[in-house]
Each structure stands twice: as C-alpha cells, then as structure tokens.
Amino acid sequence: MDLDFTLSKYNKLCEVISNSEYIPLTVEKHLSEPNPQKFIIIRHDVDTITENAFKMAQMENRQCLVSTYYFRSNAISQPALLKKIAELGHEVGYHYEVLDKSKGNYEKAIEIFKNELSEFRKIVDVKTICMHGNSLTPYDNRDLWKFYDFNEFDIIGEAYVSIDFNKVIYFSDTSRRWDGIKYRVKDIVDVANSYSTNLRHTDDIIRLIKSSEIDQLYILVHPARWNDSRGEWLKELISQNVKNIGKRGLKWYKRRGNT
C-alpha cells in the first residue's frame, strides 16, 4: 500500500468520489436544500497550513466536487486565499474557538464571535460555522449555543450541532487514522458507528465509497495532515503519534476524575 495521508492519496480519494454514485454537498447545501438519496459531505477544518487547503480545493474542483472549508480567525489576514477557494465553488465557513479565547466567559465569547464573524463576512458569505476543538483547554466551544442562538446571526447551521448523525455516517482523520476515535477528545459526535472503528486507512474509506453500501456520508479532512513532501509527511506522522499518546492520557485522566 502506498503512503497514506499524502495529497496524492487525497487526489485518489477525490477521483473515487467523483466517479461514484454519491452527490457531493457542502454543509450549507445539506442544511438548506433537499438532499439526494446518496450524498457525501466533505468538510475541511483548516487549523494550519492554509496552502494545503487551496491545493485540496483545486483538486476537488478538477473532479467537479464541492466541499466546505472552515477557517480559524487568523485566516482573515489571507482574504485572497478565502476568495479563491470560494470562487472554486466551495463553501467557506468560520471555525470558531471563542470559549477558548474568553476562558469560558460566555458574554465575552459571544462578542468575540460577533466580531470575528463580521470580519469574515467582509471577505466571503458565511452561512455555516464549526467549532474548533483544542484538546488542551477545558472548554467545548459548542457549549456557546446552550445560551445563544446562532440563527440570530444569520447562520443556518453548525457542522456538529445541526447534522443528524443517526442518518449521516461520520468519519474523521483527526488522529491521522480513520478509526482513531479512542484518540479524539473533542472531535466527537453523539452517535457511534461500527465503521469508524474498523476503517483505519484512506484505502478503506475508498473501498467503502466504491461499495456504495452507505447512503449518507460525512468526511472530515484536515489539510495540514496531508503532505507529499516526505520531510513534512514524516514530521506530521511523528507529531501526531506524540499527540495521540497525549490525548489517550488526557482521556484516561478525565475518566479517572469522573469516577
């Protein structure tokens, strides 16, 4: 098997999706329009390495695919990049981390949210949002919506909160492996599925798509995790393995604290 988590491997995944029965949907289109029987949502959380996001956006465009890219607030300083990705037909959304920034102060958090959303909307039309999950903070940014309503900001949905994961089967590359739920601290949905514990490699995801056995798929891809440069690929591999050990320890510690 050739190297996983390379841009070349991602291009292969795009080709398979393009030639499959699945209709690609952005998060916005999934939430605002009637859905086809078989569809796939591709979501990108652009935490770092925004250049990889643009490369992926171009790959998808060449394969007639659309996806959703969520950017953290530091990407506001790259308006040309955000516009280019939107011009390729993709959705650009806001990857908020406002409870982390406010250290759990909800009133400060909603003010940060309003200000950062306003800055994004000076560049692109933002209709959906997605929380950023920092494993090292005690806050879950989704909790903001227990006290506020994102619809009041002309936001139609949140990429975790607004999706029915009883119907849409969720896969994530958060731990640099597709079956890495034991390593995830905040990238968690309420509904577990047997596939997410059995499919480790991107080739496994490709085989699942080719089989067409699931009607509704949702795939989370972090652009920073995919590299063709051997040096960057190895650096990411080592870094993620260290993070995974830390995350497992953190989850153990939290469970121990609750018992």
C-alpha positions as CSV (number, residue, x, y, z in Angstrom):
1,M,0.0,0.0,0.0
2,D,1.4,3.4,-0.9
3,L,1.8,6.2,1.7
4,D,-1.4,7.4,3.3
5,F,-2.2,11.0,4.2
6,T,-0.5,12.5,1.2
7,L,-2.0,14.9,-1.3
8,S,-1.6,12.3,-3.9
9,K,-3.7,9.9,-1.8
10,Y,-6.3,12.6,-1.3
11,N,-6.5,13.2,-5.1
12,K,-7.2,9.5,-5.5
13,L,-10.0,9.8,-2.9
14,C,-11.5,12.7,-4.9
15,E,-11.3,10.7,-8.1
16,V,-13.2,7.8,-6.5
17,I,-15.9,10.1,-5.1
18,S,-16.3,11.8,-8.4
19,N,-16.8,8.5,-10.2
20,S,-19.2,7.2,-7.5
21,E,-22.9,7.3,-7.1
22,Y,-22.6,10.0,-4.3
23,I,-23.5,13.6,-4.9
24,P,-21.1,16.0,-3.2
25,L,-22.7,18.5,-0.8
26,T,-21.4,21.4,1.2
27,V,-22.7,21.7,4.8
28,E,-24.7,24.7,3.7
29,K,-26.4,22.8,0.9
30,H,-27.1,19.8,3.1
31,L,-28.9,22.0,5.6
32,S,-30.7,24.3,3.1
33,E,-31.8,22.2,0.2
34,P,-33.5,18.9,-0.5
35,N,-30.8,16.2,-0.4
36,P,-30.4,13.4,-3.0
37,Q,-30.7,9.8,-1.8
38,K,-26.9,9.3,-1.9
39,F,-24.6,12.1,-0.9
40,I,-21.3,12.9,0.7
41,I,-20.3,15.9,2.7
42,I,-16.6,16.7,2.7
43,R,-15.6,19.1,5.5
44,H,-12.2,20.6,6.0
45,D,-11.0,22.1,9.3
46,V,-8.2,24.4,8.3
47,D,-6.2,24.6,11.5
48,T,-2.8,25.4,10.0
49,I,-1.1,25.2,6.6
50,T,-3.7,27.1,4.6
51,E,-1.7,26.4,1.4
52,N,-2.7,22.7,1.6
53,A,-6.3,23.8,1.8
54,F,-6.0,25.6,-1.5
55,K,-4.3,22.6,-3.1
56,M,-7.2,20.4,-2.0
57,A,-9.8,22.9,-3.2
58,Q,-8.2,22.8,-6.6
59,M,-8.1,19.0,-6.7
60,E,-11.8,18.9,-5.8
61,N,-12.7,21.5,-8.4
62,R,-10.9,19.5,-11.1
63,Q,-13.0,16.4,-10.1
64,C,-16.3,18.5,-10.1
65,L,-16.6,18.2,-6.3
66,V,-17.6,20.8,-3.7
67,S,-16.8,20.8,-0.1
68,T,-16.8,23.1,3.0
69,Y,-13.7,24.8,4.4
70,Y,-13.8,26.1,7.9
71,F,-11.0,28.7,8.7
72,R,-9.9,30.0,12.1
73,S,-9.9,33.7,12.7
74,N,-6.2,34.1,11.8
75,A,-7.1,33.4,8.1
76,I,-8.9,36.8,8.0
77,S,-5.4,38.1,7.2
78,Q,-5.5,36.0,3.9
79,P,-8.5,37.4,2.1
80,A,-7.2,36.4,-1.3
81,L,-7.0,32.8,-0.3
82,L,-10.5,32.7,1.1
83,K,-11.9,34.3,-2.0
84,K,-10.1,31.9,-4.3
85,I,-11.5,28.9,-2.5
86,A,-15.0,30.3,-2.6
87,E,-14.6,31.1,-6.3
88,L,-13.8,27.4,-7.0
89,G,-17.4,26.7,-5.8
90,H,-16.6,25.6,-2.3
91,E,-18.2,26.9,0.9
92,V,-16.1,28.9,3.3
93,G,-17.1,29.0,6.9
94,Y,-16.0,30.2,10.3
95,H,-14.0,27.8,12.6
96,Y,-14.7,29.5,15.9
97,E,-12.9,28.9,19.2
98,V,-14.4,31.7,21.2
99,L,-14.9,30.0,24.6
100,D,-11.2,29.0,24.5
101,K,-10.3,32.7,23.8
102,S,-12.6,34.0,26.5
103,K,-11.5,31.3,29.0
104,G,-15.1,30.2,29.5
105,N,-16.7,33.6,29.8
106,Y,-19.8,33.3,27.7
107,E,-20.5,37.0,27.4
108,K,-17.0,37.8,26.2
109,A,-17.2,34.7,23.9
110,I,-20.3,35.9,22.0
111,E,-18.8,39.3,21.5
112,I,-15.7,37.7,20.0
113,F,-17.9,35.5,17.9
114,K,-19.8,38.5,16.5
115,N,-16.7,40.5,15.8
116,E,-14.8,37.7,14.1
117,L,-17.9,36.6,12.0
118,S,-18.3,40.2,10.9
119,E,-14.6,40.3,9.7
120,F,-15.1,37.0,7.8
121,R,-18.2,38.4,6.1
122,K,-16.2,41.3,4.7
123,I,-14.4,38.7,2.6
124,V,-16.9,35.8,2.0
125,D,-20.5,35.0,2.6
126,V,-20.5,32.8,5.7
127,K,-23.6,30.7,6.3
128,T,-22.4,27.8,8.5
129,I,-19.9,27.5,11.3
130,C,-17.9,24.8,13.1
131,M,-16.3,24.7,16.5
132,H,-12.5,24.3,16.8
133,G,-11.6,21.7,19.3
134,N,-8.4,22.4,21.3
135,S,-7.6,19.3,23.3
136,L,-5.6,21.3,25.8
137,T,-8.4,23.6,27.0
138,P,-11.3,22.5,29.3
139,Y,-13.9,24.2,27.1
140,D,-16.2,22.8,24.4
141,N,-16.9,25.7,22.0
142,R,-20.2,24.1,21.1
143,D,-21.5,24.9,24.6
144,L,-21.9,28.5,23.5
145,W,-25.1,27.5,21.8
146,K,-26.7,26.3,25.0
147,F,-27.0,30.0,25.9
148,Y,-27.2,31.7,22.5
149,D,-28.8,31.0,19.1
150,F,-26.6,31.1,16.0
151,N,-29.6,31.7,13.8
152,E,-29.8,35.2,15.2
153,F,-26.5,35.9,13.3
154,D,-27.9,34.6,10.0
155,I,-26.1,31.3,10.5
156,I,-28.2,28.4,9.2
157,G,-26.2,25.6,11.0
158,E,-23.2,24.3,12.9
159,A,-21.2,21.4,11.4
160,Y,-21.6,19.3,14.6
161,V,-24.8,20.6,16.2
162,S,-27.0,20.7,13.1
163,I,-26.3,17.4,11.5
164,D,-28.4,14.3,12.2
165,F,-25.6,11.7,12.8
166,N,-28.2,9.0,13.2
167,K,-28.6,9.2,9.4
168,V,-25.3,10.7,8.3
169,I,-22.3,8.4,8.9
170,Y,-19.3,10.4,10.2
171,F,-15.6,9.8,9.6
172,S,-12.7,11.9,10.8
173,D,-9.0,12.0,10.2
174,T,-8.4,13.8,13.5
175,S,-5.9,11.3,14.8
176,R,-4.3,10.7,11.4
177,R,-6.3,7.5,11.1
178,W,-9.9,7.0,10.3
179,D,-10.6,4.6,13.2
180,G,-9.0,6.9,15.8
181,I,-12.0,7.6,18.0
182,K,-10.0,6.5,21.1
183,Y,-7.7,9.4,20.5
184,R,-10.3,12.1,20.0
185,V,-11.0,14.5,22.8
186,K,-13.5,16.9,21.3
187,D,-14.0,15.7,17.7
188,I,-16.8,13.5,18.9
189,V,-20.4,13.1,17.7
190,D,-23.2,11.7,19.8
191,V,-23.8,8.6,17.6
192,A,-21.1,5.9,17.3
193,N,-20.9,3.8,14.2
194,S,-19.2,0.4,13.7
195,Y,-17.5,1.6,10.5
196,S,-15.4,4.3,12.4
197,T,-13.7,1.6,14.5
198,N,-12.9,-0.7,11.6
199,L,-11.7,1.5,8.8
200,R,-8.2,2.7,9.5
201,H,-6.7,3.8,6.2
202,T,-7.9,6.1,3.4
203,D,-7.9,3.0,1.1
204,D,-10.5,1.5,3.5
205,I,-12.6,4.7,3.0
206,I,-12.1,4.4,-0.7
207,R,-13.4,0.8,-0.7
208,L,-16.4,1.8,1.4
209,I,-17.3,4.5,-1.2
210,K,-16.9,2.1,-4.1
211,S,-19.2,-0.4,-2.3
212,S,-21.9,2.3,-2.1
213,E,-23.4,0.5,0.9
214,I,-24.0,3.7,3.0
215,D,-26.3,6.3,1.6
216,Q,-25.2,9.4,3.6
217,L,-21.5,10.0,4.3
218,Y,-19.7,12.8,6.1
219,I,-15.9,13.0,5.9
220,L,-13.8,15.4,7.9
221,V,-10.3,16.2,6.4
222,H,-7.7,18.4,8.0
223,P,-5.5,19.8,5.2
224,A,-2.4,20.1,7.4
225,R,-2.4,16.4,7.9
226,W,-1.8,15.6,4.2
227,N,1.6,16.2,2.6
228,D,3.5,15.0,-0.4
229,S,6.8,16.2,0.9
230,R,8.5,13.2,2.6
231,G,10.0,15.5,5.2
232,E,6.7,17.2,6.0
233,W,4.9,13.9,5.9
234,L,7.3,12.3,8.4
235,K,7.2,15.4,10.6
236,E,3.4,15.2,10.7
237,L,3.5,11.5,11.4
238,I,5.8,11.9,14.4
239,S,3.9,14.9,15.7
240,Q,0.5,13.2,15.5
241,N,1.8,10.0,17.2
242,V,3.0,12.1,20.1
243,K,-0.3,13.9,20.2
244,N,-2.3,10.6,20.2
245,I,-0.3,9.4,23.2
246,G,-1.1,12.7,25.0
247,K,-4.8,12.5,24.0
248,R,-5.2,9.0,25.3
249,G,-3.6,10.0,28.6
250,L,-5.9,13.1,28.8
251,K,-9.0,11.0,28.2
252,W,-7.8,8.5,30.8
253,Y,-7.3,11.3,33.3
254,K,-10.7,12.8,32.7
255,R,-12.4,9.4,33.1
256,R,-10.5,8.9,36.3
257,G,-11.6,12.2,37.6
258,N,-15.2,11.3,36.9
259,T,-15.1,8.1,38.9
